[in-house]
């Protein structure tokens, strides 16, 4: 079977034997033009390339920002303009004709080979950083698409608090338990890329009216797209039928707090206050408050209750 099809690199192409050597060409400014100078050299960027996501590898382009980031100017002793050539070298490394032909399986095999090489030689300059991810541990209403990341101190949480593991720890460590046994290792760069690709969550406020109870009830929803009537009505499913309700307005609070500093500060102050209040333990169970529809009291504040005529 062709090595390109099964994702296995030939023996003479394995990571520990073959490297991705980018061409670094230093330049200097002459009459507002960057021109090549002495010092052209090859730089081993194997680990940095393999730490990229598959999409980032497909997008690599010579003499561009993404390839410029592969080299360390301080280590090279250069502080002027330069360019980097690496596209052809990556294709040769993976035995493909075009970067778009590199597959996730090829990338995984290459990473495993390099990780094994690092563990054997102790060459930490080529090491990766990993986190542990579980999709089943995520909160469906907040970040279910991302899941959760493991912290040795706090357990499952967000990526910012996740423990970073070295290549040696990844090779010898055991995965923590998760709700659906789906814990897996993930490169830190891949985790950041995953989060960047998610639609931005926005904060919406919807105003709802009832057909027979006066007043307007607000409801807050956080999601990428404007909530539908069905999504809004579901928040009142314990109080009323959807047929009894009507949405009279939906507003994007995210935009408001992004352009109005006073509103942003007010929201942040409330969230801080609410977080403190939530930590107070209640020793006595609180009885369920009757629904406004059950008691037929107005939804909104400062409105008069329904009064029957005499």
Secondary structure in CASP SS format (residue, H / E / C, confidence):
PFRMAT SS
TARGET T0000
AUTHOR 0000-0000-0000
METHOD secondary structure of the structure
MODEL  1
X C 1.00
X C 1.00
X H 1.00
X H 1.00
X H 1.00
X H 1.00
X C 1.00
X C 1.00
X C 1.00
X C 1.00
X H 1.00
X H 1.00
X H 1.00
X C 1.00
X C 1.00
X C 1.00
X C 1.00
X C 1.00
X C 1.00
X C 1.00
X E 1.00
X E 1.00
X E 1.00
X E 1.00
X E 1.00
X E 1.00
X E 1.00
X E 1.00
X E 1.00
X E 1.00
X C 1.00
X C 1.00
X E 1.00
X E 1.00
X E 1.00
X E 1.00
X C 1.00
X C 1.00
X C 1.00
X C 1.00
X E 1.00
X E 1.00
X E 1.00
X E 1.00
X C 1.00
X H 1.00
X H 1.00
X H 1.00
X H 1.00
X H 1.00
X C 1.00
X C 1.00
X C 1.00
X H 1.00
X H 1.00
X H 1.00
X H 1.00
X H 1.00
X C 1.00
X C 1.00
X C 1.00
X C 1.00
X C 1.00
X C 1.00
X H 1.00
X H 1.00
X H 1.00
X H 1.00
X C 1.00
X C 1.00
X C 1.00
X C 1.00
X H 1.00
X H 1.00
X H 1.00
X H 1.00
X C 1.00
X C 1.00
X C 1.00
X C 1.00
X C 1.00
X E 1.00
X E 1.00
X E 1.00
X E 1.00
X C 1.00
X H 1.00
X H 1.00
X H 1.00
X H 1.00
X H 1.00
X H 1.00
X H 1.00
X H 1.00
X C 1.00
X C 1.00
X C 1.00
X C 1.00
X H 1.00
X H 1.00
X H 1.00
X C 1.00
X C 1.00
X H 1.00
X H 1.00
X H 1.00
X H 1.00
X H 1.00
X H 1.00
X H 1.00
X H 1.00
X H 1.00
X H 1.00
X H 1.00
X H 1.00
X H 1.00
X H 1.00
X H 1.00
X H 1.00
X H 1.00
X H 1.00
X C 1.00
X C 1.00
X H 1.00
X H 1.00
X H 1.00
X C 1.00
X C 1.00
X C 1.00
X E 1.00
X E 1.00
X E 1.00
X E 1.00
X E 1.00
X C 1.00
X C 1.00
X C 1.00
X C 1.00
X C 1.00
X C 1.00
X C 1.00
X C 1.00
X C 1.00
X C 1.00
X C 1.00
X C 1.00
X C 1.00
X E 1.00
X E 1.00
X E 1.00
X E 1.00
X C 1.00
X C 1.00
X C 1.00
X E 1.00
X E 1.00
X E 1.00
X C 1.00
X H 1.00
X H 1.00
X H 1.00
X C 1.00
X C 1.00
X C 1.00
X E 1.00
X C 1.00
X H 1.00
X H 1.00
X H 1.00
X H 1.00
X H 1.00
X H 1.00
X C 1.00
X C 1.00
X C 1.00
X C 1.00
X C 1.00
X C 1.00
X C 1.00
X C 1.00
X C 1.00
X C 1.00
X C 1.00
X E 1.00
X E 1.00
X E 1.00
X E 1.00
X H 1.00
X H 1.00
X H 1.00
X H 1.00
X H 1.00
X H 1.00
X H 1.00
X H 1.00
X H 1.00
X H 1.00
X C 1.00
X C 1.00
X C 1.00
X C 1.00
X E 1.00
X E 1.00
X E 1.00
X E 1.00
X E 1.00
X E 1.00
X E 1.00
X E 1.00
X E 1.00
X C 1.00
X C 1.00
X C 1.00
X C 1.00
X C 1.00
X E 1.00
X E 1.00
X E 1.00
X E 1.00
X E 1.00
X E 1.00
X E 1.00
X E 1.00
X C 1.00
X C 1.00
X C 1.00
X C 1.00
X C 1.00
X H 1.00
X H 1.00
X H 1.00
X H 1.00
X H 1.00
X H 1.00
X H 1.00
X H 1.00
X C 1.00
X C 1.00
X C 1.00
X C 1.00
X C 1.00
X H 1.00
X H 1.00
X H 1.00
X E 1.00
X E 1.00
X E 1.00
X E 1.00
X E 1.00
X E 1.00
X E 1.00
X E 1.00
X H 1.00
X H 1.00
X H 1.00
X H 1.00
X H 1.00
X H 1.00
X H 1.00
X C 1.00
X H 1.00
X H 1.00
X H 1.00
X H 1.00
X H 1.00
X H 1.00
X H 1.00
X H 1.00
X H 1.00
X H 1.00
X H 1.00
X H 1.00
X H 1.00
X H 1.00
X H 1.00
X H 1.00
X H 1.00
X H 1.00
X C 1.00
X C 1.00
X C 1.00
X C 1.00
X C 1.00
X C 1.00
X C 1.00
X C 1.00
X C 1.00
X C 1.00
X C 1.00
X C 1.00
X C 1.00
X H 1.00
X H 1.00
X H 1.00
X H 1.00
X C 1.00
X C 1.00
X C 1.00
X C 1.00
X C 1.00
X C 1.00
X C 1.00
X C 1.00
X C 1.00
X C 1.00
X C 1.00
X C 1.00
X C 1.00
X C 1.00
X C 1.00
END
